Structure formats: C-alpha cells, structure tokens
Amino acid sequence: MNDRPEWTALPDLASRKFGGTVMWATDELFAEKENLVNPWVPAHQTETFGPKGQVYDGWETRRHREPGDDQAVIRLGLAGAITGVIVDTAFFKGNYPPFVSVEACAVDGYPSAAEVAEADWDVLVKRGAAAGHTENFFEIGGSKRYTHVRLTMHPDGGVARLRVHGTPIPDPRLLDLGALDLAALENGAVVTGCSNMFYSSPNNLFSPGLAAHQAEGWETARRRDDGNDWVTVRLAGAGVVRFAELDNSNLKGNAPGWASLSGRDGEGEWVELLPKTRLQPDTRHRFALAEGPEVTEVRLDIYPDGGMARLRLFGALSERGRADIASRFEAAQD
C-alpha cells in the first residue's frame, strides 16, 4: 500500500527533466550540488571512493568546525505553486543534517545567483527536523507562484534530492496563446485522473522533450479483465485541439494496440476527438483532428493496457482559456 502524501503525485517543479538547476551552493566538497535535482531515484554503491571520499548521488558538504549553515539555491524548471517538498537523505546515515529549512522567492527573467540572493524570500519550512536515509516530507499547501527555492542544512551534511512538488503556473506573456501544446505541464496542464500507474507516473506523458527510454513514459500493469486503461488531463486552459500526437516510443512489447481521445466540453459532456484507432509499437503517431468544440479536459483511453511515452495536444486557447491563464497568473502573485 502506498502511504506517501497525495501531493507527491504532483510534478516535481525542481526536476532536471523540466530544466531545474542548482545555481549556487556554499560548499560541495564531497558531492556535487547538481545531484539535488536529478530525476531518478538516488543510487549508491558502497566502498566506492574517490579522492574526496565515498562517492554519493547527492549533495554533501564538509564538516563544519565553526558556526554556520550550508545552503543551495535552485532555479525551478517549472515556476508554480508549491504544495510540498521532500528532503531525501537516501544513503546519508551518519552524515545527514539534523534540521533543514526551505525558502522560496519569485523573480522575473534570468537573474544571477547573486541577484536571487537579494530577493525577498518566503519561509516554507522553518528549521524542520530531518532523519537520515529517508524521505522527509514537508507539506506546504501554498498558492503563490515561485521561481526559485533555497535549501538550508543546519549545520552541514548531505541531502540526496530536493523534490518540490506543486502545480505549474506559466507566465502568459511567454506563451503563444493561439498555438501551443494544451496538455504540456509547462503550460499549466494538470493530470486529473488515471486508471493505473503501476510502473510510472502519468505526469511523464506531458513532460517536455522525447522520452529517452521506457521508464520516462507512463506504463500500466497488465490487465486481466475486459476493461482498458485511461488518463485524464485538465488542459492549460479551455481551447480547441487541432492536432494530437500519441507517442509510444521505446514501448515495443508493451505498447497498447489501440487508443482514443475524448474531450469535456463547456456543458461537462464528453465528446469524441479521436475515435478508437490502431497503433503501432515504438512509434510517434500524429493525427489532424476534425474541427471540434472548445474543451477543458481530455481523456486518453488505451486498449487494453500498456504504456505511452508522450501525449501532445496542439491547438489554440479560447477567449475563456486565455482569461483563465491570465487570472491564474495574477492570483498567484500575492
């Protein structure tokens, strides 16, 4: 049974796969700061020593001999509202920080680390107790839009990953509202439901770029009944979907045989966008859709099970969709 908090199903806004990066750290003598935002699960091989000691898949600083704390500043790959953070100390057992703090700020453009340091920072986690070799969960539940976070270890030690889960909130000034991927997480789309995520998260479907391998997509367990698997996504805003890309690259013996798309219209009814269509394995399928109604949500059905690497839904925001994106952005400024 999965006892992780529900908010951990939201995208990791700091992940390297979305473009997150560690801009600066006070120290990284034992292990590099960049490891904090690696998308994969931390790995470890005992008795693997380099010139500075045991090699860790994380960020580790030297032992302090004077008062002071260690900090790292992360630029989020996806700016957005932060619902919770995970300070993962995997494999740090005798060298983890006993307490951690997390702060966040919002800065326009592409500031340097020094400029970010001068910003107004909001405290999200105030000196929270941390344990070693585990995921330390801290619920935030905020609605304000942030672009950067700062992790502080009190006083020093090692952290394998910093996961910043939340809801992306795009800047409408940086979007082409007449032609965009309405299902992209970076444009503000949100997964609203899923029949099965045994092998991987449905969020992967809406990540940027191509999937490098099978684990970077969405894959379900094998069905032993007469049903089929599905996922639903709330679009970046109400709009008209003109083109769909159903990409099952890297999925060969576990690709679905067929797929269909439907959309929820302004009346709350589901309408067909793409009828049940045969798919080939390990293939990027592209379909021009018939002129359809304005929809706010889309459902992908795969038959009977299997996996998909990416789902792209290209189209245009309606007037209502444009207003929704603008109001969402404005509401998240305070």
VEXRO-316053 format. One line per field, with one value per residue: residue number from 0; z negated, y, x negated of N, C-alpha, C, O in turn. Coordinates in steps of 0.001 Angstrom, whole numbers. Each point is the difference from the previous one (the first is absolute). Layout:
BEGIN
seq = NUM_...
nz = Z_...
ny = Y_...
nx = X_...
caz = Z_...
cay = Y_...
cax = X_...
cz = Z_...
cy = Y_...
cx = X_...
oz = Z_...
oy = Y_...
ox = X_...
% end
This chain:
BEGIN
seq = 0_1_2_3_4_5_6_7_8_9_10_11_12_13_14_15_16_17_18_19_20_21_22_23_24_25_26_27_28_29_30_31_32_33_34_35_36_37_38_39_40_41_42_43_44_45_46_47_48_49_50_51_52_53_54_55_56_57_58_59_60_61_62_63_64_65_66_67_68_69_70_71_72_73_74_75_76_77_78_79_80_81_82_83_84_85_86_87_88_89_90_91_92_93_94_95_96_97_98_99_100_101_102_103_104_105_106_107_108_109_110_111_112_113_114_115_116_117_118_119_120_121_122_123_124_125_126_127_128_129_130_131_132_133_134_135_136_137_138_139_140_141_142_143_144_145_146_147_148_149_150_151_152_153_154_155_156_157_158_159_160_161_162_163_164_165_166_167_168_169_170_171_172_173_174_175_176_177_178_179_180_181_182_183_184_185_186_187_188_189_190_191_192_193_194_195_196_197_198_199_200_201_202_203_204_205_206_207_208_209_210_211_212_213_214_215_216_217_218_219_220_221_222_223_224_225_226_227_228_229_230_231_232_233_234_235_236_237_238_239_240_241_242_243_244_245_246_247_248_249_250_251_252_253_254_255_256_257_258_259_260_261_262_263_264_265_266_267_268_269_270_271_272_273_274_275_276_277_278_279_280_281_282_283_284_285_286_287_288_289_290_291_292_293_294_295_296_297_298_299_300_301_302_303_304_305_306_307_308_309_310_311_312_313_314_315_316_317_318_319_320_321_322_323_324_325_326_327_328_329_330_331_332_333
nz = 0_1515_-1036_2148_-793_-818_-1853_-1298_-441_-1777_1610_1023_-1482_-1767_333_-536_-994_-2093_-482_-1115_-1337_32_-831_-1799_-243_-1894_302_756_-2099_-1415_-356_2023_129_1493_-1440_-750_1739_-1150_2224_498_306_-1945_890_-5_-137_-984_-1804_-114_192_-912_1745_787_1128_-1975_1394_191_-471_-124_-1552_778_-1994_450_-815_-804_748_1731_-1531_-263_1538_136_1615_188_1709_-682_1852_-841_-262_-2045_1425_-2165_363_-1738_1101_1432_-2124_1766_-2199_2127_-1792_1843_-1370_-207_-274_1042_1850_-1365_1608_-1710_986_180_1571_-316_1582_-365_2122_-201_1553_150_1728_752_-1768_-466_161_1282_2201_827_268_1987_901_960_-1916_1442_-1984_898_158_-1651_1263_2192_-1432_-434_1572_-1431_1672_368_293_537_-1188_1951_-1668_2211_1847_895_-459_-1771_1272_381_-713_-2011_241_-2070_941_-1744_349_-1174_333_-584_1583_-715_2050_-623_-1453_1885_-1541_2147_-1839_2136_-588_1702_-296_1668_982_-940_-1706_-1451_-179_1003_-672_1416_-1329_-650_-1188_1228_1317_1210_-572_1641_970_-1234_1584_138_-932_1578_1652_-1562_2107_1257_-2093_950_2185_687_-501_-952_-2126_-583_-684_-2136_-93_-1147_1961_1003_545_-1974_-1568_61_-822_2058_-99_1551_-2159_1584_-1798_-516_1973_-1855_922_-749_-1958_-823_1148_-2064_1626_-2116_1759_-2001_1443_1621_1704_-910_688_1586_-437_192_-1727_1228_-2060_1575_-1906_1776_379_1445_1064_-1121_-1720_44_2108_-421_-677_-2025_1614_-2082_1558_-2135_959_-1542_563_1619_1518_638_1943_-315_510_1592_-994_-1568_2138_-707_-1173_2091_-1619_465_194_-2190_-906_1570_-1684_2243_-1634_2137_-1497_-375_1838_-1496_-1392_-636_-88_-1443_1085_-781_1491_-1464_2016_-1867_2081_-1812_1151_-2010_2104_-1514_2146_1953_-1404_2210_-1299_2091_-945_-36_-739_-1459_978_521_1987_1785_433_1094_2213_1408_449_1587_2126_1112_722_1954_653_-304
ny = -1195_926_-146_-503_1560_558_1178_-1839_103_1381_1385_-1284_1316_-1349_-1153_-1572_-1590_853_-1275_-1681_1808_-1301_1510_-802_189_-328_-1742_-388_629_-97_1715_-945_2121_-104_-762_1987_744_-1096_-158_-314_-2102_1056_826_-2244_1158_-1803_1229_1669_-908_1910_1333_-207_-1832_-460_-1764_2238_-1430_1333_801_293_461_1771_-1258_205_1722_465_1637_-1081_1412_-1981_1061_-266_741_-46_-493_1183_-2215_-586_1712_455_-911_1188_-1967_-332_-248_-355_-415_-17_-1157_-30_-1756_1422_-1106_-222_-157_-1053_1087_887_1508_174_1005_721_543_1795_-479_2160_-1407_2195_-871_1327_-22_1826_-1298_924_-335_-1951_-52_1032_-2062_500_-188_-1483_697_-1387_189_-129_224_-485_-834_-233_-1155_-1415_587_2224_-1032_1785_-1024_1114_-391_52_-1259_18_2209_185_1819_-2160_1413_940_-1482_200_-1059_-297_47_-1241_904_-2157_-208_-1577_906_-1635_79_1241_-918_639_-935_-508_2041_-1437_1462_-818_232_858_964_-1699_1004_-1967_2005_889_131_-1433_-290_-562_-1332_1778_-1641_-485_-1534_-1615_-1087_-745_-1012_-766_-840_-1542_-768_1004_-523_-1762_293_744_1610_211_182_-2152_-715_706_-1976_1411_1069_-413_-1455_515_231_-2182_-160_244_-2205_-142_-602_-998_-14_-1875_713_150_2097_411_145_2046_-7_917_1519_785_1144_745_350_109_-983_1298_-2033_1077_-1919_820_420_-1877_339_-1596_885_-1376_2140_-1250_918_-1552_-595_2119_-515_2121_-1279_555_1306_799_1190_567_933_1049_-728_1464_-1602_235_979_-2173_1166_-827_-984_-1613_-142_-1334_519_-807_-1450_1685_-2107_478_692_1120_-213_10_1325_-382_1666_-1633_1111_711_-1424_1715_-21_-1263_-1432_-777_-958_-593_-466_-1159_-511_-1110_-517_155_320_1653_290_-107_1754_-329_1832_-711_1880_55_1605_-1092_767_-1618_-1054_1115_-130_-1869_-173_1078_-927_-1595_732_720_-1629_-535_1700_-672
nx = -838_1342_-2016_-439_-1409_2027_-462_-78_2218_-123_711_-1548_1050_-352_1872_-1513_1244_-15_-1784_992_31_-1836_1438_1111_-2197_1157_1403_-2065_-503_1740_1404_-195_-684_-1683_-1557_-689_-1208_-1582_73_-2162_776_402_-1896_-14_-1905_910_-504_1509_-2031_777_-416_2127_-638_1020_-113_161_1681_-1805_1424_-2095_937_-1300_-1685_2085_-1221_1373_68_1946_837_1064_-1182_2236_-1268_2150_-1171_1704_276_782_80_-475_2043_-770_-116_-1683_-697_-1351_109_-702_686_1281_385_1713_-1932_-1959_1273_1420_1119_-1129_-1352_2236_-1250_2108_-1504_1322_-619_554_-812_385_1132_-1672_1393_-1224_-1822_-1605_248_-740_-2226_-148_78_1955_-1165_866_743_-1527_-2226_1521_-1824_124_1507_-2195_1099_-1004_-1387_180_1972_-1220_1614_28_1457_413_106_-2058_199_-1366_221_-556_-1606_374_-1675_896_-1745_1395_-2217_1469_-1990_222_-1597_1459_-227_1403_1717_6_1351_56_898_480_737_-276_-1695_1256_-2011_1837_-1112_225_2003_-444_720_-1489_-1820_1586_-1897_1764_-1264_-582_-1423_-1459_1345_-1013_-1148_2130_-1779_1411_-1232_535_-35_-1563_-646_1069_414_2004_-1504_2033_-725_-389_2035_112_-1106_-1305_258_-1979_1621_-953_1594_-461_-2073_-851_417_1612_-300_1237_1357_-1096_779_1270_-72_2067_-1097_504_-1908_-302_283_-54_814_-774_1658_-1531_1052_1572_654_-1181_1103_-2092_-1390_-46_-805_220_-765_-221_-598_-1165_1735_-1147_-1316_-765_-594_615_1702_862_844_318_1139_-395_1810_-1267_2042_511_456_-2151_568_589_-1862_1311_-1766_-31_669_1654_-1868_223_-631_-1416_-703_-253_1955_-1168_1460_119_833_623_-126_1484_677_-1531_1054_1289_-2260_1166_1348_-1957_1371_-1596_850_-496_-675_740_-1857_-951_-667_-279_-635_1099_364_228_32_-363_-772_2247_-1379_1298_1865_1466_-260_747_2208_609_-424_1381_1980_-76_-118_1810_1385_-981_1282_2102
caz = 0_102_-1055_259_97_1332_777_685_1376_828_619_-737_714_-6_699_1146_1268_378_136_-1294_-172_-1256_432_-925_-1310_-843_0_593_26_123_1079_766_-234_1134_-233_-710_888_909_-9_-347_-1411_-376_39_-881_35_-1162_160_1253_-495_874_-731_-1128_-873_586_1057_-284_974_-768_-315_-1329_-360_-1015_-1397_-516_-1233_-495_166_1362_679_1436_800_1456_668_1161_892_393_1421_235_-1035_-380_-1407_-653_-914_-982_377_-564_-199_30_-501_339_-153_-961_-1277_-1079_510_438_-860_-937_262_1309_286_1417_305_1418_461_1390_678_1445_853_-225_-884_-470_-1377_-901_61_-681_-1444_-496_123_-1216_-130_-908_-679_204_-1082_-969_-823_-231_-367_1090_-350_1005_893_174_572_-1002_658_-594_747_85_302_395_1298_622_1052_-295_1060_-597_-1391_-679_-1010_-1008_-930_-1290_575_1175_248_1363_451_1318_935_-433_886_-244_688_73_1229_846_358_1018_235_1301_900_666_743_1208_-386_1170_494_-1058_-467_-1068_-1031_-583_-1388_-66_377_-1048_-16_-1246_48_-904_-313_673_-394_-528_178_-685_329_93_-176_1217_255_1019_1327_353_-235_1228_702_292_-1039_351_-171_-376_-1326_61_436_-909_288_-943_-207_969_-389_93_99_1301_41_651_-819_452_-782_334_-242_153_922_-478_-17_981_1352_1079_344_1460_328_-1127_191_-929_165_-853_228_-978_-475_1112_-349_-966_565_166_1376_521_-904_398_-759_-151_-706_-761_565_-931_-727_-848_704_718_1448_660_746_862_-231_-306_1157_-183_-172_192_-1117_158_1113_-252_848_77_574_134_-516_603_-766_-1115_-905_-1078_-1070_-1152_-501_1017_-497_879_-286_716_15_-1293_-1028_550_-343_980_-365_-33_633_345_515_515_382_-378_-1122_277_-815_-1390_-394_-170_-1234_-1124_-206_-507_-1373_-833_-193_-847_-1364_-646_-237_-1394
cay = 1195_1227_933_1300_1060_130_1071_-479_-366_1196_77_554_1235_236_-1076_312_-316_1186_1110_493_-13_530_1161_399_-646_468_-981_-1304_-667_-1455_-429_1168_589_-286_-1247_266_56_-1146_-552_-1414_-368_-23_-1298_-34_-1182_105_-94_618_1194_888_722_762_-884_-812_668_37_562_1037_1189_-142_1032_-366_166_1343_159_1308_191_299_-995_-137_315_-172_724_-749_632_-998_-208_456_913_-367_-39_-1139_-696_-714_-287_-1185_54_-1421_-232_-1386_-470_836_-593_659_1304_798_1159_-261_947_651_1069_227_1295_167_1371_153_1022_-11_-61_-992_641_-763_-486_1146_794_-767_86_1277_11_-216_-1432_-470_-1248_-1097_-943_705_-880_-1265_-1136_-948_-1291_-496_-1108_-66_1169_866_689_1249_533_1467_371_1394_332_1032_-475_186_-362_-507_-445_-54_-1050_216_-1094_490_1017_-514_-1396_-402_-213_-635_677_926_-71_1124_-395_1060_226_1027_1179_674_1435_118_849_-842_-1033_330_-493_-456_-1265_-565_-1333_222_-1024_49_436_1315_990_57_-1154_-760_-1331_-30_-1357_-1047_-1317_-828_562_-986_109_1378_1049_574_1310_-159_183_1410_597_516_-833_-1395_-956_-652_-1438_-438_486_1423_154_-522_-1410_-634_-1439_-804_-213_-1375_82_471_1451_625_1044_1361_1125_1262_1176_1312_754_1270_872_-418_247_-920_-865_-188_-1110_-857_-909_-1125_-503_-1136_-337_-866_-1015_-943_-1117_469_1117_-316_-315_1060_1133_982_1252_708_1262_488_1292_1010_-513_-1103_-1264_-509_-94_-722_760_-981_-1311_-1102_-76_-958_555_-844_163_798_907_1280_100_1364_24_1259_-242_761_1196_-409_1056_407_-1001_389_-1203_-1050_-1371_-961_-1413_-957_-1296_-15_490_244_1269_1057_846_1401_419_1421_474_1339_749_1405_348_836_1215_-425_-589_1077_707_-886_8_1308_163_-918_617_1177_-414_-644_979_454
cax = 838_-779_389_-586_1009_594_-619_-1205_368_-138_-1324_-1136_-309_-1446_-691_-855_677_752_-932_-454_-1448_-529_-775_-1077_-31_-1105_-1088_344_-1290_92_898_414_1325_895_728_1247_1169_43_1359_75_-117_-1418_-673_-1167_-858_-873_-1456_-420_-666_-743_-1045_556_755_1052_749_1442_931_673_-808_-590_-969_-993_412_-275_-769_395_1443_448_824_-231_1168_-9_1082_480_968_988_211_1361_474_1352_394_-643_900_-808_-1386_-635_-1447_-334_-1365_-335_-1374_-713_397_-728_-453_1145_247_1097_1079_-49_955_248_584_301_192_432_-800_188_-1182_-1045_-975_-1147_143_-165_1227_1044_-264_516_1460_778_220_1046_-348_947_-295_-832_-847_677_-848_-228_-588_-931_325_1445_656_599_1104_453_1132_-3_1374_111_584_-824_-900_-1418_-946_-1237_51_-1298_-84_-1037_-287_-474_-895_-714_308_333_1376_-41_893_1038_1159_898_1224_992_756_-616_791_-810_133_678_-774_-995_711_747_1313_729_-562_-836_364_962_-164_-1339_-74_-613_1008_1000_899_-53_616_1151_414_-771_480_-1084_-1351_-812_-1416_-502_993_573_-598_-1035_589_107_-1306_-621_-971_299_-383_-1264_168_1337_389_327_1379_1028_244_919_-133_759_1397_497_1452_477_-43_-1153_-614_279_-517_646_-833_617_-842_-545_1172_1000_-475_344_-1132_-35_-898_-366_-1133_-24_-1363_-345_-1408_-683_941_33_878_996_763_1426_380_856_182_1004_-18_1266_-154_1157_380_474_1162_-423_191_-1170_194_-1091_-1001_-672_623_-913_-894_-1083_-1339_-1166_-927_-1210_311_659_1180_510_1343_732_1337_1088_349_836_434_-896_-44_-811_-668_-95_-215_-659_261_-846_676_683_-919_-1332_-629_-229_-1131_422_1237_1_1280_-277_1183_66_854_1157_-6_124_-1275_-981_345_-325_-1442_-378_480_-779_-1322_146_367_-1150_-1068_43
cz = 0_-1050_172_77_1435_853_716_1416_940_588_-956_773_113_859_1199_1321_461_170_-1309_-125_-1360_364_-844_-1272_-778_88_653_72_263_1180_604_-273_1091_-209_-657_896_1031_-69_-472_-1511_-367_-6_-886_182_-1118_386_1393_-353_1107_-828_-1203_-925_749_1028_-305_1172_-741_-183_-1412_-219_-1055_-1409_-477_-1293_-629_204_1442_594_1476_756_1469_566_1292_810_482_1517_430_-1145_-366_-1484_-624_-1042_-1091_504_-690_-85_-197_-407_283_-56_-839_-1386_-1190_374_551_-927_-967_199_1385_47_1504_154_1505_328_1448_620_1499_726_-413_-858_-349_-1428_-995_-22_-706_-1514_-607_55_-1369_-71_-1000_-610_225_-1089_-940_-919_-385_-331_1174_-549_1142_806_162_742_-1132_689_-766_872_-66_245_409_1368_747_1020_-352_1181_-538_-1422_-554_-1120_-942_-856_-1280_-718_1322_247_1445_216_1410_1027_-744_1044_-390_786_-23_1353_836_300_1015_23_1372_992_820_787_1278_-197_1177_546_-1049_-319_-1235_-1147_-681_-1440_-89_416_-992_-17_-1290_205_-1037_-360_801_-506_-692_273_-671_241_-15_-8_1333_279_1094_1407_496_-282_1302_629_260_-1165_453_-103_-570_-1317_-1_555_-1083_392_-1099_-185_1072_-531_185_10_1375_138_769_-899_628_-908_458_-382_180_837_-625_-117_1015_1404_979_395_1491_414_-1275_378_-1111_245_-957_275_-1192_-580_1161_-282_-969_493_72_1463_658_-1021_535_-896_-67_-834_-731_477_-1077_-819_-935_624_722_1473_623_748_1003_-278_-307_1247_-294_-89_352_-1189_374_1130_-523_1001_-37_754_75_-395_739_-877_-1098_-888_-952_-1090_-1110_-526_1103_-679_1102_-487_815_-164_264_-1120_659_-397_1167_-497_-178_651_211_607_421_430_-465_-1204_478_-841_-1476_-508_-239_-1297_-1224_-303_-598_-1458_-949_-322_-952_-1443_-757_-295_-1460_-972
cy = 1242_989_1364_1057_153_1036_-450_-474_1198_66_571_1217_255_-992_487_-267_1149_1217_596_-102_556_1102_232_-819_520_-926_-1281_-858_-1497_-461_1211_422_-372_-1271_223_-87_-1123_-654_-1444_-208_-53_-1423_48_-1310_147_-177_420_1351_758_736_792_-864_-821_820_-116_591_1014_1176_-159_1032_-522_210_1401_-65_1367_155_362_-1151_-58_200_-323_712_-723_869_-1077_-135_470_924_-381_70_-1289_-595_-744_-231_-1278_264_-1451_-189_-1432_-247_929_-423_652_1399_834_1201_-300_924_621_1121_120_1350_75_1472_-17_1166_-140_-156_-1090_611_-924_-470_1149_860_-715_103_1268_71_-135_-1475_-282_-1329_-1029_-1061_687_-1004_-1287_-1109_-973_-1277_-467_-1150_-177_1228_779_868_1258_571_1519_517_1445_186_1055_-624_341_-450_-627_-496_-47_-1032_309_-1249_614_-1141_-435_-1430_-273_-210_-570_761_1026_-59_1119_-251_1130_91_1086_1136_795_1497_179_884_-809_-1146_569_-583_-512_-1316_-539_-1408_181_-991_42_492_1418_1108_70_-1134_-799_-1353_-57_-1410_-1015_-1355_-819_684_-911_207_1432_986_480_1412_-70_241_1434_768_510_-1017_-1415_-877_-741_-1518_-279_609_1475_259_-462_-1443_-621_-1477_-738_-231_-1471_-14_539_1519_536_1114_1373_1010_1251_1155_1255_848_1298_1055_-526_347_-1049_-776_-299_-1210_-778_-852_-1032_-753_-1168_-484_-775_-1080_-960_-1185_399_1244_-392_-296_1104_1139_891_1222_566_1246_386_1403_943_-424_-1140_-1360_-408_-175_-653_963_-894_-1352_-1057_-336_-976_712_-1039_186_900_1026_1305_138_1434_0_1432_-276_847_1206_-371_1158_415_-1067_481_-1154_-1038_-1328_-833_-1390_-844_-1380_-1104_607_310_1343_954_851_1453_140_1498_358_1455_695_1436_170_830_1271_-345_-580_1045_766_-838_25_1323_169_-906_578_1183_-377_-584_974_438_-1155
cx = -871_486_-659_1102_498_-722_-1269_300_-83_-1406_-1048_-498_-1500_-774_-802_714_884_-906_-451_-1515_-379_-991_-1238_95_-1200_-1202_513_-1253_131_858_687_1439_991_825_1355_1228_8_1375_91_-124_-1480_-559_-1242_-751_-1015_-1470_-442_-584_-722_-1041_514_845_1030_791_1498_765_865_-937_-529_-1101_-975_556_-380_-796_236_1503_356_782_-378_1307_-222_1216_352_954_955_75_1373_388_1427_240_-518_935_-758_-1396_-458_-1495_-434_-1452_-452_-1504_-883_471_-708_-423_1154_173_1156_1198_-196_1025_148_697_261_181_459_-751_224_-1334_-973_-1105_-1160_258_-113_1258_1155_-172_576_1524_664_395_1112_-430_1100_-140_-971_-696_731_-978_-95_-623_-888_568_1510_499_668_1042_397_1123_1_1416_188_627_-810_-958_-1448_-852_-1285_273_-1417_87_-1156_-136_-558_-724_-621_454_353_1485_-76_831_851_1106_966_1280_1029_659_-664_973_-820_257_650_-741_-1005_637_600_1390_825_-499_-953_463_885_-157_-1359_43_-547_955_1149_998_-218_681_1111_451_-786_490_-1074_-1331_-1020_-1490_-529_1155_575_-517_-1057_529_-122_-1294_-602_-941_494_-431_-1254_99_1379_471_389_1391_961_272_843_-342_803_1418_369_1531_382_-55_-1207_-522_197_-694_740_-908_846_-933_-505_1094_986_-482_464_-1247_48_-836_-317_-1197_34_-1303_-226_-1424_-565_907_260_922_1086_733_1476_308_798_64_1105_-128_1413_-238_1267_345_546_1195_-373_158_-1284_343_-1229_-915_-739_641_-1060_-814_-1134_-1346_-1051_-940_-1180_132_599_1145_510_1324_517_1437_1033_315_1001_378_-1121_70_-924_-837_1_-288_-644_353_-967_628_-1019_-849_-1336_-539_-73_-1154_420_1376_-73_1352_-160_1284_-80_903_1184_-107_104_-1308_-1074_253_-362_-1493_-457_411_-754_-1366_98_292_-1182_-1141_-62_-102
oz = -725_58_-946_408_955_1221_903_782_1219_-531_-859_1007_880_184_717_1004_1173_297_-7_580_-561_537_502_-392_583_-107_-100_1017_778_643_-715_-168_-263_596_93_-464_967_-1098_-429_-739_778_-418_-349_137_16_994_605_-231_864_-1163_-854_-910_1224_-248_-211_687_-235_653_-937_846_-626_-181_189_-865_-1055_814_696_-485_524_-449_495_-575_834_-550_591_727_1125_-1141_865_-766_573_-931_-1118_1208_-1095_1004_-1081_685_-760_618_-237_-424_-976_-718_875_-1140_432_-385_465_-721_751_-683_771_-855_673_-483_533_-526_-514_489_81_-643_-1004_-1054_-672_-734_-1192_-405_-996_874_-1081_702_-333_-508_400_-958_-1176_544_671_-962_1128_-461_-107_159_-708_839_-1222_1135_-1066_-778_-259_762_1140_-201_-319_802_736_-679_740_-884_442_-508_41_-461_815_-644_915_-874_859_1102_-1172_1144_-1170_1180_-1008_815_-472_258_-385_-448_1008_1207_1013_401_38_240_-200_852_-112_427_-1075_-1087_-860_-308_-811_-288_175_-767_-580_522_-1163_-941_1049_-1199_-876_1092_-706_-939_-333_229_988_1122_710_886_1202_-70_1074_-670_-363_-724_1106_699_-257_-138_-983_269_-1166_1168_-1186_767_672_-1139_942_-418_908_985_684_-907_1204_-1119_1180_-977_1002_-354_-1014_-855_840_236_-349_363_508_976_-1084_1121_-1182_992_-1218_-68_-1153_-738_987_700_-414_-797_230_900_1214_-1162_1195_-1083_978_-785_429_-75_-1189_-1050_-675_-664_434_349_-512_766_1129_-1131_211_1039_-1098_722_-78_-574_1173_876_-946_1198_-1078_1058_-971_548_467_-1215_265_295_-74_-396_238_-724_812_-968_1126_-1154_1204_-1046_964_-994_1228_-1163_1164_-1202_-995_901_-959_852_-819_616_-170_-133_882_-799_-838_-1133_-943_-717_-1013_-1161_-904_-802_-1137_-1124_-910_-924_-1231_-431_-443_-1213
oy = 57_468_786_-314_-201_-142_688_-241_-168_-636_827_-136_740_155_922_644_65_1093_1042_-892_834_-273_470_-418_361_445_-324_-640_-558_-999_932_-835_-102_-152_-860_-389_67_-190_-437_895_-525_-947_1075_-1065_906_-644_-613_966_-591_-339_417_521_-118_1150_-1097_902_-224_95_-202_192_-1035_674_456_-837_325_-718_653_-1129_905_-413_-4_-62_-267_581_-993_988_462_-447_-366_451_-1078_682_-140_22_-338_301_-567_472_-561_723_-306_353_367_639_840_-33_-549_-340_165_-26_-291_282_-810_809_-1027_1130_-1105_348_-1049_256_-1223_424_26_505_637_66_24_1007_-290_-501_588_-864_241_-512_340_-500_-279_-50_-278_38_479_-732_-1111_978_-542_834_-24_413_583_803_580_-953_336_-1113_1146_-838_-700_500_-111_88_263_-523_827_-916_850_-479_625_-509_545_270_-173_410_142_340_683_-918_1129_-230_711_482_-339_-98_479_-936_1147_-1188_-628_-601_464_-428_340_226_-839_972_799_1172_781_55_29_-65_339_-167_313_-178_-808_519_453_-56_225_-357_94_487_976_431_243_1229_-466_-906_-368_336_-537_-719_925_322_482_1146_-118_-299_222_-578_598_-427_-654_-964_21_546_-738_447_126_-315_135_-75_156_174_461_883_-828_1099_-922_589_-505_-681_575_-498_335_-712_177_-1195_284_-869_357_-194_-837_742_-1170_488_190_-166_-17_-64_-42_61_-336_907_-318_583_-567_-1016_844_-615_135_846_404_-482_211_-374_-11_965_-1204_1088_133_86_-4_156_575_-615_752_-899_1101_-40_-475_1145_-644_-420_786_212_-52_-74_-52_-339_206_-310_80_488_50_392_-387_205_634_-751_759_-719_912_-610_550_-689_848_144_625_259_-111_364_547_91_22_512_385_-112_135_614_16_-425_499_211
ox = -993_1137_-58_1118_-751_-71_-476_-920_24_-911_309_-695_-438_-1207_391_-300_366_481_-655_-620_711_-1073_-1022_1090_-1023_-1143_1184_-266_-774_-321_368_889_1198_1067_876_1072_758_524_1068_-410_-797_666_-486_603_-833_-337_-880_727_-648_-220_-783_645_-58_365_519_-480_1187_-1040_773_-873_227_1013_-1127_259_-546_580_-777_-79_-649_1069_-1127_1086_-865_935_-425_-100_189_117_796_-852_157_428_497_-239_449_-647_160_-907_-790_-781_-1169_1100_654_-769_-214_-463_1013_1119_-1128_997_-930_985_-514_360_-79_81_-94_-1058_389_-1100_115_960_711_387_810_986_304_581_-662_707_35_-527_1161_998_-1113_589_230_-1103_994_-768_117_875_519_-731_849_-341_144_-239_-194_515_1054_159_322_-485_-319_412_-697_897_-977_852_-1118_993_-911_681_-358_933_-538_701_-694_-476_334_-195_357_90_180_-82_-139_1181_-929_1040_-619_226_-508_-692_447_215_1040_655_-1134_1073_-493_533_-272_689_469_-246_936_962_-1086_1113_-218_776_-564_213_307_-229_-900_-795_-1164_1156_-728_134_-242_-739_-101_-1_379_-495_1117_-937_-53_-714_770_1180_564_362_-378_250_-246_-769_841_190_-448_641_-831_499_-709_703_219_-405_324_-745_698_-1167_525_-66_-350_-501_737_-1018_1001_319_-104_-96_-90_-152_13_-286_327_-463_644_993_802_574_307_-683_-78_-372_295_-580_746_-946_1104_-829_-25_272_859_-204_-784_1007_-1111_463_-277_-58_-1194_544_-557_-246_246_-42_-350_-861_787_-235_149_138_-85_638_-291_-192_1104_-344_-1047_1087_-917_-973_924_-757_495_-261_-154_569_-761_540_-83_99_100_-165_-351_375_-137_522_108_874_-1087_1012_-142_-926_-650_-406_-784_-932_-435_-402_-835_-782_-272_-489_-818_-533_-14_-1072_-1035_21
% end
